[in-house]
């Protein structure tokens, strides 16, 4: 059953409303424009796609268009941050942080500057744009950098909260967003705090496996939990902060069950599942099964079709739960 403390939407299983996570970012950026004059926006010729356009139109004096020059996007933002601004930079995740990783590392992370990097259109759910535009390595690129905080909101409302929280965070932040409409699972009352994982499903019986999910695939994890309700009791956690990880909550949940499944729309190597496994290997060694992309590039196709093709659908999560349970 849904965890009461999570305050999720009641219609989460029955035709939930949908919106792209990038919409939540756009709304929050406008809010920040009004409330914080230090906030500025920089984009690489994708203001409409990344949802920076409303900010650009309302605050043109605080918007800088860099064109297709993602390396400059990072370095100009680092200069602004060094002189007291709070820059948000946005592009497709395959280009930022994909193309400008060295500039982010050297000019932003190394100097611990409060630049907020927004990687939109991440994962295979970009769909027909294909492999060149499907960022499946961005979490790995960002979480390995010292000083960087990495956020992966599950829906549009959580993306709005993540953006507002990122503006207040003293160091650099990476926010991972999607292009496609995905189910709205949270509400304005759902708690959000950087660095805190949120329990969102708990079986009426003692759980035997814990599912840790990040990003919009949390919805598939919840659907899997509901299908398993009378077979294998599970708990589900929304881990929107990949770095710094909520190690206390994750270790406690793993100890409670003794087997874990991780779910992400990203390469398994170096991604969210790797972060969970590193944590548990050091503090609570238990069997871990990984749901994600297995050392492959993306391809053109419909988003839902690609999620299934790459092994991230509901039935794949159920199979991973059963496999993890068998290894206890």
C-alpha positions as CSV (number, residue, x, y, z in Angstrom):
1,X,0.0,0.0,0.0
2,X,1.1,3.6,-0.5
3,X,3.0,5.0,2.4
4,X,0.8,7.5,4.1
5,X,3.7,9.8,5.1
6,X,4.7,10.1,1.4
7,X,1.5,12.0,0.5
8,X,1.3,10.7,-3.1
9,X,-1.5,11.2,-5.5
10,X,-4.5,8.9,-4.9
11,X,-5.0,8.1,-8.6
12,X,-1.4,7.0,-9.1
13,X,-2.4,3.6,-10.5
14,X,-5.7,4.5,-12.3
15,X,-5.0,6.8,-15.2
16,X,-2.7,9.3,-13.5
17,X,-2.1,12.8,-14.8
18,X,1.1,13.2,-16.8
19,X,3.5,16.0,-17.4
20,X,7.2,16.2,-18.4
21,X,9.6,16.7,-15.5
22,X,11.1,19.6,-17.5
23,X,7.8,21.5,-17.0
24,X,8.3,21.5,-13.3
25,X,11.8,23.0,-13.8
26,X,10.4,25.8,-16.0
27,X,7.7,26.7,-13.4
28,X,10.3,26.8,-10.6
29,X,12.7,28.9,-12.6
30,X,10.0,31.5,-13.0
31,X,9.3,31.4,-9.3
32,X,13.0,31.9,-8.6
33,X,13.1,34.8,-11.0
34,X,10.6,36.7,-9.0
35,X,11.9,35.8,-5.5
36,X,15.7,35.9,-6.0
37,X,17.4,38.6,-8.2
38,X,20.7,36.6,-8.1
39,X,19.2,33.9,-10.3
40,X,20.2,34.0,-13.9
41,X,19.6,31.6,-16.8
42,X,21.9,30.5,-19.6
43,X,20.9,28.2,-22.4
44,X,22.5,26.6,-25.5
45,X,19.9,27.4,-28.1
46,X,17.2,25.2,-26.5
47,X,15.2,27.6,-24.5
48,X,11.8,26.2,-25.5
49,X,12.8,22.6,-25.2
50,X,14.3,23.0,-21.8
51,X,11.5,25.2,-20.6
52,X,13.7,28.3,-20.0
53,X,11.7,30.3,-22.5
54,X,9.2,31.8,-20.0
55,X,12.1,33.0,-17.9
56,X,13.8,34.4,-21.0
57,X,10.6,36.3,-21.9
58,X,9.9,37.7,-18.4
59,X,13.5,38.5,-17.4
60,X,15.4,39.1,-20.6
61,X,18.1,41.1,-18.8
62,X,18.9,38.0,-16.7
63,X,19.0,35.5,-19.6
64,X,22.1,34.8,-21.7
65,X,21.8,32.8,-25.0
66,X,25.1,31.0,-25.7
67,X,24.1,29.3,-28.9
68,X,25.3,25.8,-29.7
69,X,28.4,26.2,-27.5
70,X,28.0,24.0,-24.4
71,X,31.6,24.5,-23.3
72,X,31.0,28.2,-23.1
73,X,27.7,27.5,-21.3
74,X,29.6,26.1,-18.4
75,X,32.5,28.5,-18.3
76,X,30.4,31.7,-18.5
77,X,28.2,30.3,-15.8
78,X,31.2,29.7,-13.6
79,X,32.3,33.3,-14.0
80,X,28.9,34.6,-13.0
81,X,28.8,32.3,-10.0
82,X,32.2,33.5,-8.9
83,X,30.8,37.1,-8.7
84,X,27.7,36.3,-6.7
85,X,25.1,35.1,-9.2
86,X,23.2,31.8,-9.1
87,X,23.3,30.5,-12.7
88,X,21.1,27.8,-14.1
89,X,22.4,26.3,-17.3
90,X,20.3,24.1,-19.5
91,X,20.7,21.9,-22.5
92,X,20.0,18.3,-23.5
93,X,21.8,16.1,-21.0
94,X,23.7,14.4,-23.9
95,X,25.4,17.8,-24.5
96,X,25.5,19.2,-21.0
97,X,27.1,17.4,-19.1
98,X,27.9,15.1,-22.1
99,X,29.8,17.5,-24.3
100,X,31.1,20.0,-21.7
101,X,32.1,17.6,-18.9
102,X,35.7,18.9,-18.7
103,X,34.5,22.5,-18.4
104,X,32.0,21.6,-15.7
105,X,34.8,19.7,-13.8
106,X,37.5,22.4,-14.1
107,X,35.5,25.6,-13.8
108,X,32.5,24.6,-11.7
109,X,33.1,21.5,-9.5
110,X,36.8,22.2,-8.8
111,X,35.9,25.6,-7.5
112,X,32.8,24.5,-5.7
113,X,30.7,27.2,-7.4
114,X,26.9,27.3,-7.1
115,X,26.1,26.6,-10.8
116,X,22.9,24.5,-11.3
117,X,23.3,22.2,-14.3
118,X,20.0,21.1,-15.9
119,X,20.3,18.1,-18.2
120,X,17.0,17.7,-20.0
121,X,15.9,14.9,-22.3
122,X,17.8,12.3,-20.4
123,X,17.2,8.5,-20.8
124,X,15.8,6.4,-23.6
125,X,12.4,8.1,-23.2
126,X,13.6,10.9,-25.5
127,X,12.3,8.4,-28.1
128,X,12.6,9.0,-31.8
129,X,15.6,11.3,-31.4
130,X,17.7,8.2,-31.0
131,X,21.1,7.2,-29.5
132,X,22.9,10.5,-30.1
133,X,20.3,12.4,-28.0
134,X,19.6,9.7,-25.3
135,X,21.9,10.5,-22.3
136,X,22.5,7.2,-20.5
137,X,25.8,8.2,-18.9
138,X,25.1,11.5,-17.3
139,X,24.5,10.3,-13.7
140,X,27.9,8.5,-13.8
141,X,29.6,11.7,-15.2
142,X,28.2,13.9,-12.5
143,X,28.3,11.8,-9.4
144,X,32.0,11.1,-9.8
145,X,32.8,14.8,-9.5
146,X,33.7,16.1,-6.0
147,X,31.4,18.8,-4.7
148,X,28.6,17.9,-7.1
149,X,25.1,17.1,-5.9
150,X,23.0,15.0,-8.2
151,X,19.2,15.1,-8.3
152,X,16.8,12.9,-10.3
153,X,13.2,14.0,-9.6
154,X,10.4,11.4,-10.2
155,X,7.8,13.8,-11.7
156,X,7.1,17.4,-12.7
157,X,6.1,18.5,-9.2
158,X,9.2,17.0,-7.6
159,X,11.3,18.7,-10.3
160,X,9.8,22.0,-9.3
161,X,10.8,21.4,-5.7
162,X,14.2,20.1,-6.7
163,X,14.9,23.3,-8.7
164,X,13.8,25.5,-5.8
165,X,16.0,23.5,-3.4
166,X,19.0,23.6,-5.8
167,X,18.9,27.4,-5.8
168,X,19.4,27.4,-2.1
169,X,22.1,24.8,-2.1
170,X,25.6,26.3,-1.6
171,X,27.5,24.2,-4.2
172,X,27.1,22.9,-7.8
173,X,24.0,20.8,-8.5
174,X,23.0,18.6,-11.4
175,X,19.3,18.1,-12.1
176,X,18.3,15.3,-14.4
177,X,15.1,15.8,-16.4
178,X,13.1,14.0,-19.1
179,X,11.4,15.0,-22.3
180,X,8.4,12.7,-22.3
181,X,5.2,13.2,-20.2
182,X,5.4,10.9,-17.2
183,X,2.9,10.1,-14.4
184,X,2.4,12.7,-11.6
185,X,3.0,10.8,-8.4
186,X,3.7,13.5,-5.9
187,X,1.7,16.5,-4.7
188,X,2.5,20.0,-3.4
189,X,2.3,18.4,0.1
190,X,4.8,15.5,-0.6
191,X,8.0,16.1,1.4
192,X,11.1,17.0,-0.4
193,X,14.6,17.5,1.0
194,X,17.9,17.2,-0.8
195,X,19.7,14.1,0.6
196,X,16.6,12.4,1.9
197,X,15.1,9.2,0.4
198,X,11.4,8.9,0.8
199,X,9.5,5.6,1.5
200,X,6.5,5.5,-0.9
201,X,5.2,1.9,-0.6
202,X,5.1,-0.5,2.3
203,X,3.4,-3.9,2.2
204,X,1.0,-4.8,5.0
205,X,3.2,-7.8,5.7
206,X,6.9,-7.5,6.5
207,X,8.7,-6.7,3.3
208,X,11.1,-9.3,1.8
209,X,12.7,-7.1,-0.8
210,X,13.3,-3.3,-1.0
211,X,13.1,-1.5,-4.3
212,X,15.1,1.7,-4.6
213,X,14.0,3.7,-7.7
214,X,15.0,7.1,-9.1
215,X,13.4,9.4,-11.7
216,X,10.1,8.7,-13.5
217,X,10.7,4.9,-13.4
218,X,9.5,5.1,-9.8
219,X,6.0,4.7,-11.3
220,X,7.0,1.3,-12.8
221,X,8.4,0.3,-9.4
222,X,5.1,1.2,-7.8
223,X,3.2,-0.8,-10.4
224,X,5.4,-3.7,-9.8
225,X,4.9,-3.5,-6.0
226,X,1.2,-3.4,-6.4
227,X,1.2,-6.6,-8.6
228,X,3.5,-8.3,-6.1
229,X,1.3,-7.3,-3.1
230,X,-0.2,-10.8,-2.6
231,X,2.9,-12.7,-3.6
232,X,6.1,-11.0,-2.4
233,X,5.8,-8.1,0.1
234,X,8.1,-5.3,-0.9
235,X,8.9,-1.8,0.1
236,X,9.6,1.0,-2.4
237,X,11.8,4.1,-1.9
238,X,11.9,7.2,-4.0
239,X,15.6,8.2,-4.1
240,X,15.6,11.6,-5.8
241,X,19.1,12.5,-4.5
242,X,21.7,10.2,-6.0
243,X,24.5,12.2,-4.5
244,X,24.8,12.8,-1.6
245,X,23.0,9.5,-1.0
246,X,20.8,9.0,2.1
247,X,23.0,6.2,3.3
248,X,21.3,6.0,6.7
249,X,17.9,5.3,5.2
250,X,19.2,3.0,2.5
251,X,21.3,0.9,4.9
252,X,18.4,0.6,7.4
253,X,16.0,-0.5,4.6
254,X,18.4,-3.1,3.3
255,X,19.1,-4.5,6.7
256,X,15.3,-4.8,7.2
257,X,14.9,-7.1,4.2
258,X,18.2,-8.6,3.2
259,X,17.8,-8.1,-0.6
260,X,17.6,-5.1,-2.8
261,X,16.5,-4.0,-6.4
262,X,17.6,-0.7,-8.0
263,X,15.7,0.9,-10.8
264,X,17.0,3.7,-13.1
265,X,16.7,4.9,-16.7
266,X,20.5,5.0,-17.2
267,X,23.5,2.7,-17.7
268,X,23.8,0.3,-14.8
269,X,27.6,0.8,-14.9
270,X,28.4,3.9,-12.8
271,X,24.9,5.0,-12.2
272,X,22.3,5.0,-9.4
273,X,22.5,1.3,-8.9
274,X,26.3,1.5,-8.6
275,X,25.9,4.2,-5.9
276,X,23.5,2.0,-3.9
277,X,25.8,-1.1,-4.3
278,X,28.9,0.9,-3.2
279,X,27.0,2.0,-0.1
280,X,25.7,-1.5,0.8
281,X,29.0,-3.2,0.0
282,X,30.7,-1.1,2.7
283,X,28.0,-1.1,5.3
284,X,25.4,-3.9,4.7
285,X,26.4,-6.5,2.0
286,X,23.1,-8.0,0.6
287,X,22.1,-9.3,-2.8
288,X,21.4,-6.5,-5.2
289,X,19.7,-6.8,-8.6
290,X,19.9,-3.9,-11.1
291,X,17.2,-2.7,-13.5
292,X,18.6,-0.3,-16.1
293,X,20.4,-0.2,-19.4
294,X,23.0,-3.0,-19.7
295,X,26.0,-1.6,-21.6
296,X,24.1,-0.5,-24.7
297,X,23.4,2.7,-26.6
298,X,19.9,3.8,-27.2
299,X,18.0,3.8,-30.5
300,X,14.9,5.4,-32.1
301,X,11.5,4.3,-31.0
302,X,8.5,5.2,-28.9
303,X,9.4,5.9,-25.2
304,X,7.4,3.1,-23.7
305,X,8.6,0.7,-26.3
306,X,12.2,1.5,-25.5
307,X,11.7,1.3,-21.8
308,X,10.5,-2.3,-22.3
309,X,13.2,-3.2,-24.9
310,X,16.0,-2.2,-22.5
311,X,14.5,-4.2,-19.7
312,X,13.1,-1.4,-17.4
313,X,9.4,-2.3,-17.6
314,X,7.1,-3.5,-14.8
315,X,7.6,-7.2,-15.5
316,X,11.4,-6.7,-15.6
317,X,11.2,-5.2,-12.1
318,X,9.1,-8.1,-10.9
319,X,11.6,-10.5,-12.3
320,X,14.5,-8.7,-10.5
321,X,12.6,-8.8,-7.2
322,X,12.1,-12.6,-7.5
323,X,15.8,-13.0,-8.4
324,X,16.9,-10.9,-5.5
325,X,14.7,-12.8,-3.1
326,X,16.1,-16.2,-4.4
327,X,19.6,-15.0,-3.6
328,X,18.9,-14.2,0.1
